């Protein structure tokens, strides 16, 4: 498994799990284009991002996940 992407508070993020690099508190984001805030537990501004992955290969974007393409 590859290393998680590191993101900073204030960035627009998509669905996934965000883990504070200082205290380890985990936050789940379910919507696309949310502002990532400072950790409310310790005020850290850096997170490791574990994006939500999809089993279906035709679901490639957060919009596809919200409105999946029709199967043929």
PDB file of N, CA, C and O in Angstrom:
ATOM      1  N   UNK A   1       0.848  -1.174   0.000  1.00  0.00           N
ATOM      2  CA  UNK A   1       0.000   0.000   0.000  1.00  0.00           C
ATOM      3  C   UNK A   1       0.894   1.238   0.000  1.00  0.00           C
ATOM      4  O   UNK A   1       1.907   1.278   0.699  1.00  0.00           O
ATOM      5  N   UNK A   2       0.518   2.246  -0.785  1.00  0.00           N
ATOM      6  CA  UNK A   2       1.334   3.451  -0.876  1.00  0.00           C
ATOM      7  C   UNK A   2       1.088   4.367   0.318  1.00  0.00           C
ATOM      8  O   UNK A   2       0.106   4.219   1.046  1.00  0.00           O
ATOM      9  N   UNK A   3       2.005   5.319   0.502  1.00  0.00           N
ATOM     10  CA  UNK A   3       1.889   6.276   1.589  1.00  0.00           C
ATOM     11  C   UNK A   3       0.677   7.173   1.365  1.00  0.00           C
ATOM     12  O   UNK A   3       0.350   7.496   0.223  1.00  0.00           O
ATOM     13  N   UNK A   4       0.003   7.581   2.448  1.00  0.00           N
ATOM     14  CA  UNK A   4      -1.142   8.484   2.278  1.00  0.00           C
ATOM     15  C   UNK A   4      -0.675   9.863   1.813  1.00  0.00           C
ATOM     16  O   UNK A   4       0.458  10.273   2.067  1.00  0.00           O
ATOM     17  N   UNK A   5      -1.565  10.558   1.135  1.00  0.00           N
ATOM     18  CA  UNK A   5      -1.279  11.922   0.700  1.00  0.00           C
ATOM     19  C   UNK A   5      -1.381  12.842   1.915  1.00  0.00           C
ATOM     20  O   UNK A   5      -2.293  12.685   2.726  1.00  0.00           O
ATOM     21  N   UNK A   6      -0.475  13.784   2.053  1.00  0.00           N
ATOM     22  CA  UNK A   6      -0.501  14.736   3.164  1.00  0.00           C
ATOM     23  C   UNK A   6      -1.222  15.994   2.688  1.00  0.00           C
ATOM     24  O   UNK A   6      -0.876  16.552   1.647  1.00  0.00           O
ATOM     25  N   UNK A   7      -2.223  16.441   3.445  1.00  0.00           N
ATOM     26  CA  UNK A   7      -2.981  17.643   3.111  1.00  0.00           C
ATOM     27  C   UNK A   7      -2.976  18.608   4.291  1.00  0.00           C
ATOM     28  O   UNK A   7      -2.776  18.207   5.437  1.00  0.00           O
ATOM     29  N   UNK A   8      -3.199  19.881   3.992  1.00  0.00           N
ATOM     30  CA  UNK A   8      -3.133  20.931   4.993  1.00  0.00           C
ATOM     31  C   UNK A   8      -4.512  21.547   5.207  1.00  0.00           C
ATOM     32  O   UNK A   8      -5.310  21.638   4.274  1.00  0.00           O
ATOM     33  N   UNK A   9      -4.786  21.967   6.434  1.00  0.00           N
ATOM     34  CA  UNK A   9      -6.041  22.644   6.742  1.00  0.00           C
ATOM     35  C   UNK A   9      -6.206  23.823   5.797  1.00  0.00           C
ATOM     36  O   UNK A   9      -5.236  24.505   5.467  1.00  0.00           O
ATOM     37  N   UNK A  10      -7.437  24.060   5.364  1.00  0.00           N
ATOM     38  CA  UNK A  10      -7.733  25.132   4.432  1.00  0.00           C
ATOM     39  C   UNK A  10      -7.868  24.658   3.001  1.00  0.00           C
ATOM     40  O   UNK A  10      -8.428  25.363   2.162  1.00  0.00           O
ATOM     41  N   UNK A  11      -7.348  23.441   2.706  1.00  0.00           N
ATOM     42  CA  UNK A  11      -7.476  22.898   1.356  1.00  0.00           C
ATOM     43  C   UNK A  11      -8.887  22.365   1.141  1.00  0.00           C
ATOM     44  O   UNK A  11      -9.546  21.930   2.085  1.00  0.00           O
ATOM     45  N   UNK A  12      -9.348  22.403  -0.119  1.00  0.00           N
ATOM     46  CA  UNK A  12     -10.612  21.772  -0.492  1.00  0.00           C
ATOM     47  C   UNK A  12     -10.320  20.285  -0.658  1.00  0.00           C
ATOM     48  O   UNK A  12      -9.413  19.899  -1.394  1.00  0.00           O
ATOM     49  N   UNK A  13     -11.094  19.462   0.030  1.00  0.00           N
ATOM     50  CA  UNK A  13     -10.860  18.019  -0.019  1.00  0.00           C
ATOM     51  C   UNK A  13     -12.140  17.292  -0.412  1.00  0.00           C
ATOM     52  O   UNK A  13     -13.238  17.846  -0.356  1.00  0.00           O
ATOM     53  N   UNK A  14     -11.969  16.056  -0.803  1.00  0.00           N
ATOM     54  CA  UNK A  14     -13.091  15.217  -1.188  1.00  0.00           C
ATOM     55  C   UNK A  14     -13.352  14.153  -0.145  1.00  0.00           C
ATOM     56  O   UNK A  14     -12.781  14.185   0.946  1.00  0.00           O
ATOM     57  N   UNK A  15     -14.217  13.206  -0.482  1.00  0.00           N
ATOM     58  CA  UNK A  15     -14.562  12.149   0.460  1.00  0.00           C
ATOM     59  C   UNK A  15     -13.344  11.317   0.844  1.00  0.00           C
ATOM     60  O   UNK A  15     -12.474  11.037   0.019  1.00  0.00           O
ATOM     61  N   UNK A  16     -13.304  10.937   2.092  1.00  0.00           N
ATOM     62  CA  UNK A  16     -12.221  10.098   2.571  1.00  0.00           C
ATOM     63  C   UNK A  16     -12.038  10.211   4.066  1.00  0.00           C
ATOM     64  O   UNK A  16     -12.818  10.858   4.764  1.00  0.00           O
ATOM     65  N   UNK A  17     -10.989   9.568   4.539  1.00  0.00           N
ATOM     66  CA  UNK A  17     -10.645   9.592   5.961  1.00  0.00           C
ATOM     67  C   UNK A  17      -9.410  10.462   6.111  1.00  0.00           C
ATOM     68  O   UNK A  17      -8.441  10.310   5.367  1.00  0.00           O
ATOM     69  N   UNK A  18      -9.446  11.380   7.078  1.00  0.00           N
ATOM     70  CA  UNK A  18      -8.348  12.302   7.332  1.00  0.00           C
ATOM     71  C   UNK A  18      -7.871  12.097   8.759  1.00  0.00           C
ATOM     72  O   UNK A  18      -8.654  12.190   9.704  1.00  0.00           O
ATOM     73  N   UNK A  19      -6.577  11.817   8.910  1.00  0.00           N
ATOM     74  CA  UNK A  19      -5.997  11.505  10.212  1.00  0.00           C
ATOM     75  C   UNK A  19      -4.994  12.596  10.571  1.00  0.00           C
ATOM     76  O   UNK A  19      -4.037  12.835   9.835  1.00  0.00           O
ATOM     77  N   UNK A  20      -5.220  13.262  11.717  1.00  0.00           N
ATOM     78  CA  UNK A  20      -4.323  14.319  12.187  1.00  0.00           C
ATOM     79  C   UNK A  20      -2.931  13.722  12.410  1.00  0.00           C
ATOM     80  O   UNK A  20      -2.792  12.673  13.039  1.00  0.00           O
ATOM     81  N   UNK A  21      -1.903  14.397  11.889  1.00  0.00           N
ATOM     82  CA  UNK A  21      -0.546  13.870  12.019  1.00  0.00           C
ATOM     83  C   UNK A  21       0.014  14.039  13.424  1.00  0.00           C
ATOM     84  O   UNK A  21       0.967  13.347  13.785  1.00  0.00           O
ATOM     85  N   UNK A  22      -0.555  14.948  14.238  1.00  0.00           N
ATOM     86  CA  UNK A  22      -0.058  15.150  15.600  1.00  0.00           C
ATOM     87  C   UNK A  22      -0.742  14.240  16.616  1.00  0.00           C
ATOM     88  O   UNK A  22      -0.068  13.519  17.353  1.00  0.00           O
ATOM     89  N   UNK A  23      -2.089  14.267  16.663  1.00  0.00           N
ATOM     90  CA  UNK A  23      -2.782  13.524  17.724  1.00  0.00           C
ATOM     91  C   UNK A  23      -3.419  12.225  17.244  1.00  0.00           C
ATOM     92  O   UNK A  23      -3.827  11.406  18.067  1.00  0.00           O
ATOM     93  N   UNK A  24      -3.514  12.015  15.922  1.00  0.00           N
ATOM     94  CA  UNK A  24      -4.066  10.773  15.390  1.00  0.00           C
ATOM     95  C   UNK A  24      -5.581  10.729  15.317  1.00  0.00           C
ATOM     96  O   UNK A  24      -6.147   9.699  14.952  1.00  0.00           O
ATOM     97  N   UNK A  25      -6.255  11.828  15.659  1.00  0.00           N
ATOM     98  CA  UNK A  25      -7.718  11.849  15.588  1.00  0.00           C
ATOM     99  C   UNK A  25      -8.148  11.713  14.140  1.00  0.00           C
ATOM    100  O   UNK A  25      -7.555  12.323  13.251  1.00  0.00           O
ATOM    101  N   UNK A  26      -9.181  10.910  13.902  1.00  0.00           N
ATOM    102  CA  UNK A  26      -9.657  10.616  12.561  1.00  0.00           C
ATOM    103  C   UNK A  26     -10.967  11.336  12.285  1.00  0.00           C
ATOM    104  O   UNK A  26     -11.859  11.387  13.132  1.00  0.00           O
ATOM    105  N   UNK A  27     -11.064  11.893  11.082  1.00  0.00           N
ATOM    106  CA  UNK A  27     -12.286  12.557  10.631  1.00  0.00           C
ATOM    107  C   UNK A  27     -12.689  11.961   9.302  1.00  0.00           C
ATOM    108  O   UNK A  27     -11.849  11.747   8.428  1.00  0.00           O
ATOM    109  N   UNK A  28     -13.977  11.691   9.148  1.00  0.00           N
ATOM    110  CA  UNK A  28     -14.514  11.174   7.890  1.00  0.00           C
ATOM    111  C   UNK A  28     -15.194  12.308   7.147  1.00  0.00           C
ATOM    112  O   UNK A  28     -16.025  13.013   7.719  1.00  0.00           O
ATOM    113  N   UNK A  29     -14.854  12.492   5.884  1.00  0.00           N
ATOM    114  CA  UNK A  29     -15.515  13.458   5.021  1.00  0.00           C
ATOM    115  C   UNK A  29     -16.320  12.665   4.002  1.00  0.00           C
ATOM    116  O   UNK A  29     -15.810  11.718   3.405  1.00  0.00           O
ATOM    117  N   UNK A  30     -17.565  13.045   3.805  1.00  0.00           N
ATOM    118  CA  UNK A  30     -18.407  12.306   2.877  1.00  0.00           C
ATOM    119  C   UNK A  30     -18.771  13.099   1.632  1.00  0.00           C
ATOM    120  O   UNK A  30     -19.204  12.510   0.641  1.00  0.00           O
ATOM    121  N   UNK A  31     -18.606  14.427   1.653  1.00  0.00           N
ATOM    122  CA  UNK A  31     -18.950  15.254   0.509  1.00  0.00           C
ATOM    123  C   UNK A  31     -17.701  15.779  -0.171  1.00  0.00           C
ATOM    124  O   UNK A  31     -16.646  15.893   0.453  1.00  0.00           O
ATOM    125  N   UNK A  32     -17.822  16.098  -1.450  1.00  0.00           N
ATOM    126  CA  UNK A  32     -16.712  16.679  -2.201  1.00  0.00           C
ATOM    127  C   UNK A  32     -16.625  18.175  -1.932  1.00  0.00           C
ATOM    128  O   UNK A  32     -17.611  18.810  -1.557  1.00  0.00           O
ATOM    129  N   UNK A  33     -15.431  18.728  -2.128  1.00  0.00           N
ATOM    130  CA  UNK A  33     -15.188  20.165  -2.037  1.00  0.00           C
ATOM    131  C   UNK A  33     -15.510  20.761  -0.669  1.00  0.00           C
ATOM    132  O   UNK A  33     -16.139  21.815  -0.580  1.00  0.00           O
ATOM    133  N   UNK A  34     -15.084  20.095   0.383  1.00  0.00           N
ATOM    134  CA  UNK A  34     -15.209  20.637   1.727  1.00  0.00           C
ATOM    135  C   UNK A  34     -13.884  21.269   2.125  1.00  0.00           C
ATOM    136  O   UNK A  34     -12.819  20.805   1.717  1.00  0.00           O
ATOM    137  N   UNK A  35     -13.955  22.341   2.932  1.00  0.00           N
ATOM    138  CA  UNK A  35     -12.737  22.938   3.475  1.00  0.00           C
ATOM    139  C   UNK A  35     -12.283  22.100   4.661  1.00  0.00           C
ATOM    140  O   UNK A  35     -13.060  21.836   5.578  1.00  0.00           O
ATOM    141  N   UNK A  36     -11.028  21.684   4.639  1.00  0.00           N
ATOM    142  CA  UNK A  36     -10.464  20.928   5.749  1.00  0.00           C
ATOM    143  C   UNK A  36     -10.050  21.913   6.839  1.00  0.00           C
ATOM    144  O   UNK A  36      -9.273  22.834   6.586  1.00  0.00           O
ATOM    145  N   UNK A  37     -10.565  21.721   8.039  1.00  0.00           N
ATOM    146  CA  UNK A  37     -10.302  22.647   9.141  1.00  0.00           C
ATOM    147  C   UNK A  37      -9.170  22.142  10.026  1.00  0.00           C
ATOM    148  O   UNK A  37      -8.807  20.967   9.978  1.00  0.00           O
ATOM    149  N   UNK A  38      -8.618  23.043  10.834  1.00  0.00           N
ATOM    150  CA  UNK A  38      -7.616  22.643  11.826  1.00  0.00           C
ATOM    151  C   UNK A  38      -8.228  21.587  12.734  1.00  0.00           C
ATOM    152  O   UNK A  38      -9.435  21.601  12.980  1.00  0.00           O
ATOM    153  N   UNK A  39      -7.418  20.687  13.225  1.00  0.00           N
ATOM    154  CA  UNK A  39      -7.884  19.635  14.124  1.00  0.00           C
ATOM    155  C   UNK A  39      -8.484  20.286  15.381  1.00  0.00           C
ATOM    156  O   UNK A  39      -7.800  21.051  16.059  1.00  0.00           O
ATOM    157  N   UNK A  40      -9.756  19.990  15.698  1.00  0.00           N
ATOM    158  CA  UNK A  40     -10.349  20.584  16.890  1.00  0.00           C
ATOM    159  C   UNK A  40      -9.780  20.020  18.192  1.00  0.00           C
ATOM    160  O   UNK A  40      -9.957  20.613  19.256  1.00  0.00           O
ATOM    161  N   UNK A  41      -9.102  18.885  18.109  1.00  0.00           N
ATOM    162  CA  UNK A  41      -8.536  18.284  19.315  1.00  0.00           C
ATOM    163  C   UNK A  41      -7.196  18.917  19.700  1.00  0.00           C
ATOM    164  O   UNK A  41      -6.909  19.087  20.885  1.00  0.00           O
ATOM    165  N   UNK A  42      -6.361  19.274  18.684  1.00  0.00           N
ATOM    166  CA  UNK A  42      -5.019  19.769  19.022  1.00  0.00           C
ATOM    167  C   UNK A  42      -4.581  20.982  18.199  1.00  0.00           C
ATOM    168  O   UNK A  42      -3.466  21.472  18.376  1.00  0.00           O
ATOM    169  N   UNK A  43      -5.438  21.473  17.304  1.00  0.00           N
ATOM    170  CA  UNK A  43      -5.186  22.642  16.452  1.00  0.00           C
ATOM    171  C   UNK A  43      -4.123  22.406  15.378  1.00  0.00           C
ATOM    172  O   UNK A  43      -3.685  23.362  14.737  1.00  0.00           O
ATOM    173  N   UNK A  44      -3.704  21.177  15.168  1.00  0.00           N
ATOM    174  CA  UNK A  44      -2.758  20.858  14.087  1.00  0.00           C
ATOM    175  C   UNK A  44      -3.419  21.178  12.747  1.00  0.00           C
ATOM    176  O   UNK A  44      -4.645  21.167  12.636  1.00  0.00           O
ATOM    177  N   UNK A  45      -2.605  21.463  11.737  1.00  0.00           N
ATOM    178  CA  UNK A  45      -3.178  21.762  10.435  1.00  0.00           C
ATOM    179  C   UNK A  45      -2.770  20.768   9.353  1.00  0.00           C
ATOM    180  O   UNK A  45      -3.049  21.002   8.177  1.00  0.00           O
ATOM    181  N   UNK A  46      -2.124  19.677   9.714  1.00  0.00           N
ATOM    182  CA  UNK A  46      -1.710  18.680   8.722  1.00  0.00           C
ATOM    183  C   UNK A  46      -2.418  17.349   8.973  1.00  0.00           C
ATOM    184  O   UNK A  46      -2.558  16.902  10.112  1.00  0.00           O
ATOM    185  N   UNK A  47      -2.858  16.735   7.882  1.00  0.00           N
ATOM    186  CA  UNK A  47      -3.559  15.461   7.942  1.00  0.00           C
ATOM    187  C   UNK A  47      -2.977  14.503   6.924  1.00  0.00           C
ATOM    188  O   UNK A  47      -2.460  14.922   5.888  1.00  0.00           O
ATOM    189  N   UNK A  48      -3.061  13.208   7.221  1.00  0.00           N
ATOM    190  CA  UNK A  48      -2.819  12.174   6.223  1.00  0.00           C
ATOM    191  C   UNK A  48      -4.171  11.822   5.634  1.00  0.00           C
ATOM    192  O   UNK A  48      -5.127  11.577   6.371  1.00  0.00           O
ATOM    193  N   UNK A  49      -4.260  11.796   4.308  1.00  0.00           N
ATOM    194  CA  UNK A  49      -5.517  11.564   3.606  1.00  0.00           C
ATOM    195  C   UNK A  49      -5.571  10.131   3.089  1.00  0.00           C
ATOM    196  O   UNK A  49      -4.644   9.655   2.434  1.00  0.00           O
ATOM    197  N   UNK A  50      -6.673   9.456   3.396  1.00  0.00           N
ATOM    198  CA  UNK A  50      -6.945   8.118   2.885  1.00  0.00           C
ATOM    199  C   UNK A  50      -8.232   8.219   2.083  1.00  0.00           C
ATOM    200  O   UNK A  50      -9.315   8.060   2.645  1.00  0.00           O
ATOM    201  N   UNK A  51      -8.140   8.483   0.766  1.00  0.00           N
ATOM    202  CA  UNK A  51      -9.354   8.709  -0.024  1.00  0.00           C
ATOM    203  C   UNK A  51     -10.236   7.481  -0.070  1.00  0.00           C
ATOM    204  O   UNK A  51      -9.769   6.347   0.037  1.00  0.00           O
ATOM    205  N   UNK A  52     -11.524   7.735  -0.231  1.00  0.00           N
ATOM    206  CA  UNK A  52     -12.472   6.637  -0.406  1.00  0.00           C
ATOM    207  C   UNK A  52     -12.210   6.037  -1.774  1.00  0.00           C
ATOM    208  O   UNK A  52     -12.101   6.752  -2.770  1.00  0.00           O
ATOM    209  N   UNK A  53     -12.112   4.729  -1.810  1.00  0.00           N
ATOM    210  CA  UNK A  53     -11.912   4.055  -3.095  1.00  0.00           C
ATOM    211  C   UNK A  53     -13.195   3.317  -3.455  1.00  0.00           C
ATOM    212  O   UNK A  53     -14.009   2.995  -2.590  1.00  0.00           O
ATOM    213  N   UNK A  54     -13.351   3.065  -4.708  1.00  0.00           N
ATOM    214  CA  UNK A  54     -14.576   2.448  -5.207  1.00  0.00           C
ATOM    215  C   UNK A  54     -14.240   1.145  -5.909  1.00  0.00           C
ATOM    216  O   UNK A  54     -13.209   1.024  -6.571  1.00  0.00           O
ATOM    217  N   UNK A  55     -15.124   0.179  -5.754  1.00  0.00           N
ATOM    218  CA  UNK A  55     -14.930  -1.116  -6.400  1.00  0.00           C
ATOM    219  C   UNK A  55     -15.223  -1.014  -7.891  1.00  0.00           C
ATOM    220  O   UNK A  55     -14.523  -1.602  -8.715  1.00  0.00           O
ATOM    221  N   UNK A  56     -16.274  -0.256  -8.229  1.00  0.00           N
ATOM    222  CA  UNK A  56     -16.655  -0.138  -9.638  1.00  0.00           C
ATOM    223  C   UNK A  56     -15.624   0.687 -10.390  1.00  0.00           C
ATOM    224  O   UNK A  56     -15.258   1.777  -9.949  1.00  0.00           O
ATOM    225  N   UNK A  57     -15.154   0.178 -11.519  1.00  0.00           N
ATOM    226  CA  UNK A  57     -14.147   0.914 -12.275  1.00  0.00           C
ATOM    227  C   UNK A  57     -14.729   2.084 -13.060  1.00  0.00           C
ATOM    228  O   UNK A  57     -13.977   2.917 -13.568  1.00  0.00           O
ATOM    229  N   UNK A  58     -16.082   2.162 -13.171  1.00  0.00           N
ATOM    230  CA  UNK A  58     -16.685   3.297 -13.867  1.00  0.00           C
ATOM    231  C   UNK A  58     -16.981   4.465 -12.922  1.00  0.00           C
ATOM    232  O   UNK A  58     -17.491   5.496 -13.360  1.00  0.00           O
ATOM    233  N   UNK A  59     -16.666   4.316 -11.628  1.00  0.00           N
ATOM    234  CA  UNK A  59     -16.819   5.401 -10.661  1.00  0.00           C
ATOM    235  C   UNK A  59     -15.430   5.985 -10.441  1.00  0.00           C
ATOM    236  O   UNK A  59     -14.588   5.391  -9.768  1.00  0.00           O
ATOM    237  N   UNK A  60     -15.208   7.164 -11.023  1.00  0.00           N
ATOM    238  CA  UNK A  60     -13.872   7.754 -11.005  1.00  0.00           C
ATOM    239  C   UNK A  60     -13.809   9.091 -10.273  1.00  0.00           C
ATOM    240  O   UNK A  60     -12.721   9.535  -9.907  1.00  0.00           O
ATOM    241  N   UNK A  61     -14.946   9.739 -10.054  1.00  0.00           N
ATOM    242  CA  UNK A  61     -14.955  11.060  -9.416  1.00  0.00           C
ATOM    243  C   UNK A  61     -15.946  11.063  -8.261  1.00  0.00           C
ATOM    244  O   UNK A  61     -16.805  10.184  -8.188  1.00  0.00           O
ATOM    245  N   UNK A  62     -15.842  12.037  -7.354  1.00  0.00           N
ATOM    246  CA  UNK A  62     -16.852  12.151  -6.290  1.00  0.00           C
ATOM    247  C   UNK A  62     -18.266  12.316  -6.846  1.00  0.00           C
ATOM    248  O   UNK A  62     -19.229  11.820  -6.261  1.00  0.00           O
ATOM    249  N   UNK A  63     -18.389  13.015  -7.981  1.00  0.00           N
ATOM    250  CA  UNK A  63     -19.711  13.178  -8.605  1.00  0.00           C
ATOM    251  C   UNK A  63     -20.246  11.817  -9.065  1.00  0.00           C
ATOM    252  O   UNK A  63     -21.434  11.540  -8.900  1.00  0.00           O
ATOM    253  N   UNK A  64     -19.392  10.968  -9.636  1.00  0.00           N
ATOM    254  CA  UNK A  64     -19.822   9.627 -10.036  1.00  0.00           C
ATOM    255  C   UNK A  64     -20.292   8.815  -8.831  1.00  0.00           C
ATOM    256  O   UNK A  64     -21.235   8.031  -8.940  1.00  0.00           O
ATOM    257  N   UNK A  65     -19.640   8.999  -7.689  1.00  0.00           N
ATOM    258  CA  UNK A  65     -20.029   8.260  -6.496  1.00  0.00           C
ATOM    259  C   UNK A  65     -21.389   8.709  -5.995  1.00  0.00           C
ATOM    260  O   UNK A  65     -22.171   7.900  -5.495  1.00  0.00           O
ATOM    261  N   UNK A  66     -21.675  10.008  -6.130  1.00  0.00           N
ATOM    262  CA  UNK A  66     -22.960  10.542  -5.698  1.00  0.00           C
ATOM    263  C   UNK A  66     -24.062  10.102  -6.651  1.00  0.00           C
ATOM    264  O   UNK A  66     -25.161   9.754  -6.217  1.00  0.00           O
ATOM    265  N   UNK A  67     -23.770  10.117  -7.953  1.00  0.00           N
ATOM    266  CA  UNK A  67     -24.726   9.723  -8.992  1.00  0.00           C
ATOM    267  C   UNK A  67     -24.049   8.705  -9.892  1.00  0.00           C
ATOM    268  O   UNK A  67     -23.553   9.063 -10.961  1.00  0.00           O
ATOM    269  N   UNK A  68     -24.017   7.431  -9.479  1.00  0.00           N
ATOM    270  CA  UNK A  68     -23.275   6.420 -10.263  1.00  0.00           C
ATOM    271  C   UNK A  68     -23.795   6.288 -11.680  1.00  0.00           C
ATOM    272  O   UNK A  68     -24.998   6.391 -11.914  1.00  0.00           O
ATOM    273  N   UNK A  69     -22.890   6.058 -12.632  1.00  0.00           N
ATOM    274  CA  UNK A  69     -23.325   5.833 -14.007  1.00  0.00           C
ATOM    275  C   UNK A  69     -24.213   4.595 -14.089  1.00  0.00           C
ATOM    276  O   UNK A  69     -24.033   3.636 -13.339  1.00  0.00           O
ATOM    277  N   UNK A  70     -25.170   4.633 -15.010  1.00  0.00           N
ATOM    278  CA  UNK A  70     -26.049   3.471 -15.200  1.00  0.00           C
ATOM    279  C   UNK A  70     -25.251   2.331 -15.801  1.00  0.00           C
ATOM    280  O   UNK A  70     -24.433   2.525 -16.700  1.00  0.00           O
ATOM    281  N   UNK A  71     -25.505   1.143 -15.287  1.00  0.00           N
ATOM    282  CA  UNK A  71     -24.824  -0.040 -15.846  1.00  0.00           C
ATOM    283  C   UNK A  71     -25.542  -0.468 -17.105  1.00  0.00           C
ATOM    284  O   UNK A  71     -26.768  -0.387 -17.188  1.00  0.00           O
ATOM    285  N   UNK A  72     -24.772  -0.928 -18.097  1.00  0.00           N
ATOM    286  CA  UNK A  72     -25.405  -1.350 -19.360  1.00  0.00           C
ATOM    287  C   UNK A  72     -25.606  -2.829 -19.417  1.00  0.00           C
ATOM    288  O   UNK A  72     -26.124  -3.344 -20.408  1.00  0.00           O
TER     289      UNK A  72
END
